[in-house]
Amino acid sequence: MNRNHFLKSLLAAAAVAGIVGTPALAQDKPLVAVAMPTKASARWIDDGDNMVKQLKAKGYRTDLQYADDDIPNQLAQIENMVTKGAKVLVIASIDGTTLSDVLQKAADKGVKVIAYDRLIKGSKNVDYYATFDNFQVGVLQAQYIETALGLKQGKGPFNIELFGGSPDDNNAFFFYNGAMSVLKPYIDSGKLVVRSKQLGMDKVSTLRWDGAVAQARMDNLLSAFYTNSHVDAVLSPYDGLSIGIISSLKGVGYGSGQSPMPVVTGQDAEVPSIKSILKKEQTSTVFKDTRELAKVTVNMVDALMAGKQPEVNDTKTYDNGVKVVPAYLLKPVTVDAANWKPVLVESGYYKESQIR
């Protein structure tokens, strides 16, 4: 008798739980899968965290995967996401040219694809692109060099060396071309001198954005071209490269009283680089608020799931070789010792204790 009473109670409790749970189930939204390239850079960790936080706040189920900068790993992860039933794939690709087959499989199942920060090349199955104005990132980096050296006022000549990002990342070319739109006139006029004569992404790129590769290249440049002269500026497109470049410079005495640090740019406002800026080593960085990028991307997901067209502000720039991918571009911001606190701390992006 007791056993029957217990079973009835259990069934009654389950029924109540079912009734209580029904509204939540009705609100359940589909699975959105997020494929990120690596945890080696703090910014990608922030991107992933922001995406998941904002998607979950809107009721979506999420699957976040990091691929350790391994292309086959990312392909396998994306295939698995499609198999799991994801309705939208948000992909920050390692190599934007390698995904055509897996994206065709996704398209065959009606899965929508948003390229996140990095353009996916060579596939018609890329629906939208959420990113920052990558050409403008390079412009901001170069303008910082222009201002710091007084090039507009006719000062010079100054020695500069150029670094590019990873050649398999479409953004790297936009960064470089944006920077060169500002710097090339000064190089042509002789106000900026590239002593190594290494110009163009075929010569200055840094595979996988690897800081150790940038450091080794800077070592070689300094020993080959700067034993009796001073490098006055280094165009670096990313903070992780900047830290490697600065380590190389310090290794041969830059940053001492006799040999001041050159102007060194960067991008992503990573904590080690903000600390470096406050130590007067790195000079500036370009901040891209990943919270805003996540917000734009989640709005795209919402629109797609509602059968609407997502908001875009660029329908011309990002040709992936098969189609022009409609994009939403966010504005990047230069950060240096003068404005780091209002931009990064007062906005809530970092706590001051993370930097001080």
C-alpha positions as CSV (number, residue, x, y, z in Angstrom):
1,M,0.0,0.0,0.0
2,N,2.8,2.4,1.0
3,R,4.6,1.5,-2.3
4,N,1.5,2.3,-4.3
5,H,1.0,5.6,-2.4
6,F,4.7,6.4,-3.1
7,L,4.3,5.7,-6.8
8,K,1.2,7.9,-7.0
9,S,3.0,10.7,-5.3
10,L,5.9,10.4,-7.6
11,L,3.6,10.4,-10.7
12,A,1.8,13.4,-9.3
13,A,5.0,15.3,-8.7
14,A,6.2,14.4,-12.2
15,A,3.0,15.7,-13.7
16,V,3.3,19.0,-11.8
17,A,6.9,19.3,-12.9
18,G,5.7,18.6,-16.5
19,I,3.1,21.3,-16.2
20,V,5.5,23.8,-14.7
21,G,8.1,22.9,-17.3
22,T,5.9,23.2,-20.4
23,P,6.2,27.0,-20.9
24,A,10.0,26.7,-20.7
25,L,10.0,24.0,-23.3
26,A,7.7,26.0,-25.6
27,Q,10.2,28.8,-25.5
28,D,13.2,26.6,-26.3
29,K,15.1,27.9,-29.3
30,P,17.2,25.9,-31.7
31,L,20.9,25.0,-31.3
32,V,23.4,27.7,-32.4
33,A,26.9,26.3,-32.9
34,V,30.0,28.6,-32.5
35,A,33.3,27.5,-34.0
36,M,36.3,29.5,-32.8
37,P,39.9,29.1,-34.0
38,T,42.0,28.9,-30.9
39,K,42.3,29.7,-27.2
40,A,45.9,30.9,-27.7
41,S,44.7,34.4,-28.0
42,A,42.7,36.0,-25.2
43,R,40.4,37.8,-27.6
44,W,39.0,34.5,-29.0
45,I,38.2,33.4,-25.5
46,D,36.3,36.7,-25.0
47,D,34.5,36.2,-28.3
48,G,33.4,32.7,-27.4
49,D,32.2,33.7,-23.9
50,N,30.4,36.8,-25.2
51,M,28.6,34.8,-27.9
52,V,27.5,32.1,-25.5
53,K,26.3,34.6,-22.9
54,Q,24.3,36.6,-25.3
55,L,22.8,33.6,-27.1
56,K,21.8,31.9,-23.9
57,A,20.2,35.2,-22.7
58,K,17.9,35.0,-25.7
59,G,17.0,31.3,-25.0
60,Y,19.2,29.6,-27.6
61,R,21.0,26.3,-26.9
62,T,24.7,26.6,-27.7
63,D,27.7,24.5,-28.7
64,L,31.0,26.4,-28.5
65,Q,34.1,24.7,-29.8
66,Y,37.8,25.8,-30.1
67,A,40.0,24.1,-32.7
68,D,43.5,24.8,-31.4
69,D,44.5,26.4,-34.8
70,D,44.2,22.9,-36.3
71,I,42.3,23.0,-39.6
72,P,41.2,19.3,-39.7
73,N,40.0,19.7,-36.1
74,Q,37.8,22.6,-37.0
75,L,36.4,20.8,-40.0
76,A,35.5,17.8,-37.7
77,Q,34.0,20.1,-35.1
78,I,31.8,21.8,-37.7
79,E,30.7,18.5,-39.2
80,N,29.7,17.4,-35.7
81,M,27.8,20.6,-35.2
82,V,25.7,19.9,-38.3
83,T,25.1,16.3,-37.2
84,K,23.9,17.5,-33.8
85,G,21.3,19.6,-35.5
86,A,22.6,23.1,-35.3
87,K,20.3,25.5,-37.2
88,V,23.0,28.3,-37.4
89,L,26.7,28.0,-37.6
90,V,28.8,31.0,-36.4
91,I,32.3,30.4,-37.7
92,A,35.6,32.2,-37.0
93,S,37.7,30.2,-39.4
94,I,41.3,29.2,-39.1
95,D,41.7,29.0,-42.9
96,G,38.8,30.6,-44.7
97,T,39.5,28.6,-47.9
98,T,39.1,25.1,-46.4
99,L,35.4,24.9,-45.5
100,S,33.6,24.6,-48.8
101,D,32.7,20.8,-48.5
102,V,31.4,21.0,-44.9
103,L,29.4,24.1,-45.6
104,Q,27.8,22.4,-48.6
105,K,26.7,19.6,-46.2
106,A,25.3,22.3,-43.9
107,A,23.5,24.0,-46.7
108,D,21.9,20.7,-47.8
109,K,20.4,20.5,-44.3
110,G,19.2,24.1,-44.4
111,V,21.7,25.4,-41.9
112,K,22.5,29.1,-42.0
113,V,26.2,30.3,-41.8
114,I,27.5,33.5,-40.3
115,A,31.2,34.2,-40.9
116,Y,32.4,35.7,-37.6
117,D,35.3,38.3,-37.8
118,R,37.1,36.3,-40.5
119,L,35.7,35.9,-44.0
120,I,35.1,32.4,-45.3
121,K,36.4,32.2,-48.8
122,G,35.5,30.1,-51.8
123,S,32.0,29.1,-50.7
124,K,28.5,30.2,-51.9
125,N,27.1,28.9,-48.6
126,V,28.1,31.9,-46.4
127,D,25.0,33.8,-45.6
128,Y,26.3,36.8,-43.7
129,Y,29.5,38.3,-42.2
130,A,29.9,40.1,-38.9
131,T,33.2,41.9,-38.4
132,F,35.0,45.1,-37.7
133,D,36.0,47.5,-40.4
134,N,39.3,45.7,-41.0
135,F,40.7,48.2,-43.6
136,Q,40.1,50.9,-41.0
137,V,42.0,48.9,-38.4
138,G,45.1,49.2,-40.6
139,V,44.4,52.9,-41.2
140,L,44.3,53.6,-37.5
141,Q,47.5,51.8,-36.9
142,A,49.3,53.7,-39.6
143,Q,47.8,57.0,-38.6
144,Y,49.2,56.5,-35.1
145,I,52.7,56.1,-36.6
146,E,52.1,59.1,-38.8
147,T,51.1,61.3,-35.8
148,A,53.8,59.9,-33.4
149,L,56.6,60.6,-35.9
150,G,55.2,64.0,-37.1
151,L,55.1,62.8,-40.7
152,K,52.4,65.3,-41.6
153,Q,54.6,68.1,-40.4
154,G,57.3,67.0,-42.8
155,K,59.6,65.3,-40.2
156,G,61.8,62.4,-41.3
157,P,63.3,60.4,-42.7
158,F,62.5,57.6,-40.2
159,N,63.2,53.8,-40.4
160,I,60.2,51.5,-40.3
161,E,59.7,47.8,-40.6
162,L,56.4,46.2,-41.5
163,F,54.7,43.1,-40.2
164,G,51.6,41.4,-41.6
165,G,49.2,38.8,-40.2
166,S,48.6,35.3,-41.2
167,P,48.3,34.8,-45.0
168,D,45.4,32.3,-44.6
169,D,43.3,35.0,-42.8
170,N,41.6,37.3,-45.2
171,N,41.5,40.1,-42.6
172,A,45.3,40.2,-42.6
173,F,45.3,41.7,-46.1
174,F,42.7,44.3,-45.2
175,F,44.8,45.3,-42.2
176,Y,48.0,45.6,-44.3
177,N,46.3,47.4,-47.2
178,G,44.6,49.8,-44.8
179,A,48.0,50.6,-43.2
180,M,49.7,51.0,-46.5
181,S,47.0,53.4,-47.8
182,V,48.5,55.8,-45.2
183,L,52.2,54.8,-45.1
184,K,53.0,54.2,-48.8
185,P,53.1,57.9,-49.8
186,Y,55.7,58.5,-47.1
187,I,57.7,55.4,-48.2
188,D,57.5,56.7,-51.8
189,S,58.7,60.1,-50.8
190,G,61.6,58.8,-48.6
191,K,60.2,60.1,-45.3
192,L,59.8,56.5,-44.3
193,V,62.6,54.0,-45.1
194,V,62.1,50.3,-45.0
195,R,65.8,49.3,-44.7
196,S,65.0,45.6,-45.3
197,K,63.1,46.4,-48.4
198,Q,60.5,43.8,-47.2
199,L,57.1,45.1,-48.4
200,G,54.0,43.2,-49.4
201,M,52.2,40.4,-47.6
202,D,54.2,37.8,-49.5
203,K,57.3,39.0,-47.5
204,V,55.9,40.4,-44.2
205,S,53.1,37.9,-43.3
206,T,53.3,35.9,-40.0
207,L,51.7,32.4,-40.3
208,R,49.0,31.7,-37.6
209,W,49.7,35.1,-36.1
210,D,52.5,33.5,-34.1
211,G,54.4,35.9,-31.8
212,A,57.4,33.6,-31.7
213,V,57.6,33.8,-35.6
214,A,57.4,37.6,-35.4
215,Q,60.1,37.7,-32.7
216,A,62.5,35.6,-34.8
217,R,61.9,37.7,-37.9
218,M,62.5,40.9,-35.9
219,D,65.8,39.4,-34.6
220,N,66.9,38.8,-38.2
221,L,65.9,42.3,-39.3
222,L,67.8,43.9,-36.4
223,S,70.9,41.9,-37.0
224,A,70.9,42.3,-40.8
225,F,69.9,46.0,-41.2
226,Y,70.1,47.8,-37.9
227,T,73.5,47.2,-36.4
228,N,74.5,50.8,-37.0
229,S,71.0,52.5,-37.3
230,H,67.8,52.8,-35.3
231,V,64.4,51.5,-36.1
232,D,61.9,54.2,-35.4
233,A,58.6,52.4,-36.0
234,V,57.2,48.9,-36.4
235,L,53.8,48.3,-38.0
236,S,52.4,45.4,-36.1
237,P,48.9,44.3,-36.9
238,Y,48.2,42.3,-33.6
239,D,49.2,42.5,-30.0
240,G,50.5,38.9,-29.9
241,L,53.0,39.9,-32.6
242,S,53.8,43.2,-30.9
243,I,54.9,41.4,-27.7
244,G,57.3,39.2,-29.6
245,I,58.6,42.2,-31.6
246,I,59.2,44.1,-28.4
247,S,61.0,41.2,-26.8
248,S,63.4,41.2,-29.8
249,L,63.9,44.9,-29.5
250,K,64.6,44.8,-25.8
251,G,67.1,41.9,-26.4
252,V,69.4,44.3,-28.3
253,G,69.0,47.3,-25.9
254,Y,66.0,49.2,-27.1
255,G,64.0,50.8,-24.3
256,S,67.2,52.0,-22.5
257,G,68.2,55.6,-22.3
258,Q,70.6,55.3,-25.2
259,S,68.1,53.6,-27.5
260,P,64.4,54.6,-27.2
261,M,61.7,52.2,-28.1
262,P,60.3,52.7,-31.6
263,V,56.6,53.3,-32.2
264,V,55.0,49.8,-32.0
265,T,51.3,49.4,-33.0
266,G,49.0,46.5,-32.2
267,Q,45.4,45.2,-32.2
268,D,42.9,43.6,-29.8
269,A,43.8,45.4,-26.6
270,E,45.0,42.3,-24.9
271,V,46.0,42.6,-21.2
272,P,49.7,42.0,-21.7
273,S,49.8,44.7,-24.4
274,I,47.9,47.2,-22.2
275,K,50.4,46.5,-19.5
276,S,53.2,47.0,-22.1
277,I,51.7,50.4,-23.1
278,L,51.7,51.5,-19.5
279,K,55.4,50.5,-19.3
280,K,56.1,52.7,-22.4
281,E,57.1,49.7,-24.5
282,Q,54.2,49.1,-27.0
283,T,52.8,52.4,-28.1
284,S,49.2,51.7,-29.1
285,T,46.7,49.1,-29.9
286,V,43.3,48.9,-31.7
287,F,40.4,47.9,-29.6
288,K,37.6,45.8,-31.1
289,D,34.7,45.4,-28.6
290,T,33.8,41.8,-28.9
291,R,30.7,42.4,-26.9
292,E,29.4,44.5,-29.7
293,L,30.4,42.0,-32.3
294,A,28.6,39.2,-30.4
295,K,25.5,41.5,-30.2
296,V,25.5,42.1,-33.9
297,T,25.9,38.4,-34.6
298,V,23.1,37.3,-32.2
299,N,20.8,39.9,-33.9
300,M,21.7,38.2,-37.2
301,V,20.8,34.8,-35.7
302,D,17.5,36.2,-34.4
303,A,16.6,37.6,-37.8
304,L,17.5,34.4,-39.6
305,M,15.4,32.3,-37.2
306,A,12.5,34.6,-37.7
307,G,12.8,34.3,-41.5
308,K,13.8,38.0,-41.8
309,Q,16.8,39.6,-43.4
310,P,19.6,40.6,-40.9
311,E,20.7,44.2,-40.7
312,V,23.9,44.8,-42.7
313,N,25.8,48.0,-43.6
314,D,28.1,46.7,-46.3
315,T,27.1,44.9,-49.5
316,K,30.2,45.5,-51.7
317,T,33.5,45.0,-49.9
318,Y,33.7,41.3,-48.9
319,D,33.9,39.2,-52.1
320,N,34.8,35.7,-51.1
321,G,35.7,34.6,-54.6
322,V,32.2,33.1,-55.2
323,K,29.9,35.8,-54.0
324,V,29.9,39.2,-52.2
325,V,28.9,38.3,-48.6
326,P,26.6,40.9,-47.0
327,A,28.3,42.2,-43.9
328,Y,27.9,44.3,-40.8
329,L,31.0,46.3,-40.0
330,L,31.8,47.7,-36.5
331,K,34.1,50.6,-35.8
332,P,37.5,49.9,-34.2
333,V,39.1,52.4,-31.7
334,T,42.7,53.3,-31.1
335,V,43.9,52.9,-27.5
336,D,47.1,54.2,-25.9
337,A,48.3,55.4,-22.6
338,A,46.1,58.5,-22.8
339,N,42.7,56.8,-23.2
340,W,42.9,53.2,-22.0
341,K,41.0,53.7,-18.8
342,P,37.8,55.3,-20.3
343,V,37.7,53.0,-23.3
344,L,38.6,49.7,-21.6
345,V,37.8,50.0,-17.8
346,E,35.0,52.5,-17.6
347,S,33.2,50.6,-20.4
348,G,33.3,47.5,-18.3
349,Y,35.4,45.5,-20.7
350,Y,38.2,45.0,-18.2
351,K,38.6,45.6,-14.4
352,E,41.4,48.0,-13.6
353,S,42.8,45.2,-11.3
354,Q,43.4,43.1,-14.4
355,I,45.8,45.7,-15.8
356,R,47.4,47.4,-12.8
